[in-house]
Amino acid sequence: MERKTISIMKACELVGVSRRTIYNWLSSGKIEYIRTAGGSVRIFVDTLWRDPNRTDRVAGTWNQEETTTQV
């Protein structure tokens, strides 16, 4: 399965929050991420718009500078 990922800064711009908020969401498990071989954090786009009350994921739409990661 392929999932799109973006940088922390792109996620900040996309949802209009600070880097600290993104890091808080990462540590609390609200959004999912992966670390690259170089140690960078990439955020799975589909988790940015996930309703925390639902168990299924709703994919977000992103078409600029997107990265595809196979998991």
JOWO-V390629 format. One record per residue. N is the residue number from 1. RES is the residue in one small letter. PHI is phi in whole degrees, 0 to 359 (none if undefined). Layout:
((N,RES,PHI) (N,RES,PHI))
This chain:
((1,m,none) (2,e,255) (3,r,231) (4,k,279) (5,t,233) (6,i,222) (7,s,286) (8,i,298) (9,m,296) (10,k,296) (11,a,297) (12,c,301) (13,e,295) (14,l,294) (15,v,256) (16,g,73) (17,v,233) (18,s,278) (19,r,300) (20,r,301) (21,t,297) (22,i,299) (23,y,297) (24,n,297) (25,w,297) (26,l,298) (27,s,290) (28,s,272) (29,g,85) (30,k,291) (31,i,231) (32,e,259) (33,y,211) (34,i,221) (35,r,262) (36,t,281) (37,a,300) (38,g,277) (39,g,96) (40,s,286) (41,v,261) (42,r,240) (43,i,262) (44,f,286) (45,v,302) (46,d,296) (47,t,273) (48,l,291) (49,w,251) (50,r,288) (51,d,282) (52,p,297) (53,n,271) (54,r,253) (55,t,268) (56,d,270) (57,r,258) (58,v,254) (59,a,287) (60,g,276) (61,t,253) (62,w,208) (63,n,229) (64,q,241) (65,e,52) (66,e,273) (67,t,237) (68,t,251) (69,t,238) (70,q,266) (71,v,238))
